[in-house]
Amino acid sequence: MNPPTCSAIIKMAEVQLLGDTPRGEISPPLPIYSLTPFTMLDFPERTACIVWFSGCNMRCPYCHNPQIVKGKGYKNVQDVLNFLEKRQGLLDGVVLSGGEATLYSGLLDFVRNVKRMGYAIKLDTNGTRPEMIRSLLDEELLDYISLDYKAPIKRFKRVSGANKQFENFSQTLDLLCEQNSIGFEVRTTVHTDLMDEFDLNNIMTDLNQRQYRGVYYIQNFRSDNDRPTLGKLPPQTRLINPKKLLTPEHFRVELRNF
């Protein structure tokens, strides 16, 4: 998933917005790592903030957020709600990212409170909690979803570091493909030490068979010496060759960071 902005201004804002304040009324408090107060890049056609949830049930080697994935949450939910109350009319949306937001049992209550303020809500997810996503959809609490398709089933454990999670992800993908109440996108991050064009074509074949009709984003891994990855991956020795990719029948493919 895309990391939080690392500029000094954002860091100062995070300290101010999520300082140590008394525990709010919502129970239990969510493990929020930090909050990015403003983005125009992470929620299509919205000015938004990003709430970063700590903890994840995957260990993707290319992840640039090891401190969020492995970290424990200590930020108070009420601090985020207070911030959102003050930003009503200035922000349009809230992005739930991480980490993996759907792991936390208090998510429904948190999102209900955010939705009551009039915000649109986008969820970034690995799709391994289909029951939580179904509940959010049933209550009409979400406006957009970005779903990470980590790898085809034969590569899933190697790429995600997770055992027996592809079936859960598959249920979420079916759930989203079968509904038409909100928009969603599917995206895959590619490091060619982990996956190749054959694997991407397997994913696109699967999406075709499920009648996916959104945009499929293939995201090129970018190394960053200042921010080592969870798996300490080296730079790629080659990039994906777009000419070797299939042309899907039902959806459009877009390349990012190539």
Buried (B, 14 or more C-beta within 10 A) or exposed (E): BBBBBEEEEBEEBBEEBBEEEEEBEBEEBBBBBBBBBBBEEBBEEBEBBBBBBBBBBBBBBBBBBBBBBBBEBEBBBBBBBBBBEEBEEEBBBBBBBBBBBBBBEBBBBBBEBBBEEEBBBBBBBBBBBBEBBBBBBEEEBBBBBBBBBBBBEEBBBEBBBBEEBBEBBBBBBEBBBEEEEBBBBBBBBBBBBBBBBEBBBBBBBBBBEBEBEBBBBBBBBBBEEEEEBBBEBEEBEEEBEEEEBBEBEBBEBEBEEE
